[in-house]
């Protein structure tokens, strides 16, 4: 396995870990959004389709967080948009599985 592929694989594992941390309540949405943004930047050599999909779902989370901050009630905004939030997180988890599957073949 090349070094670049191994680095990407580790980064995708980190994306998955951060999603698990969020779902288990170990981190909040603000940490998740910041961490996913940082990981997206590190994944610059990942296939554009995977990277683009990561950014698309990150953007959904970022928008919810921004609206929550603007209204000074993040919890309420997340609660009111639970389906959108859960879908974005679920899609990101599926993306991780896809990315790791494509790296392990």
N, C-alpha and C positions, 0 to 999 in steps of 0.2 A: 504494500500500500504506500502510495507516495505521501510525502510530508504534508502537502496541501490538502489531500483528501482526509488525512488523519486530523489535521487542524479543523477542517470543516465538520467532521464527524463529532469532535469534541464540542464545537460550538453549538451544533444542533442538539447534542445532549444537554448542554447548559440551557438552551431555550426550553427544552422539555422539563428540566428541573425547576426553572423559574415558574413555568405554568403550574406545575405540581405545587410549588410553594404558595402560589396565589390561591389555588383551589382549596388548599388545606388551611388557609388563613395565616400562614407564616409571614407573608408579605402583603402589602396593600397594592391597590391599583397603581398608585404613583410609582412605587418601586418596580412593578412589573413593566410599566410603560417605559421607564428609564432604562431598565435592563434589556428589554427587547430592542430598543433603539440602539444601544451600544453593541449588542450582538449582531444586529443587522449590518452595522458598519464593518464589523470584523469579517462578516461573511461576504465580502466584496467579490471574491472569486467563485462563489457558489453559482449554480445555474440561475440565470436571470428569472426564469419562471418561478423558482422556489423563493428567491429573494423578493421578487415582486409580490408574491402572495403573502409572505411574511409582513411586508410593509403595508399591504392593503388591510390586513386584520389588525396590525398595530395601530394604523390610522383610526380605525373604529374605536379602539380603546382610548387612544389619545383624545379623540373628540369628546367622548363621554367624560373623561377626566377634566378636560378644559371647560366643558359646560358646568360640571359640578363645582369647579373652582370659581367660575364666574358667578354662579348662583350662591356660592358659599355654603353648599350642601351636597358634597360629593355622594354621601350615602343615599340621599333621596334620589339623585339623578341615576345612580346605579340601580337602585331598587325599581324605579320607574321604567328602566330600560333593561331589565334583567334578561329578557329573551335575546336582545341584541348582544349584550355582554357575554352571555353564556355561549351563543353561537360563535362569536369571534374567538373565544378561548377554545372551544371544541374544534373549530377549524384550524387553529394554530397547533393544537395537539395532533390532529390528523396530518398536518403538514410536516411535523417533526417525524412522525412514523414514515411518511413518504420519503423525506430527505434521508433518513437513516437507512431505509430499505434500499435506496438507490446507491448509497455509499458502500453497502455491505455485499453487493453482488460481485 
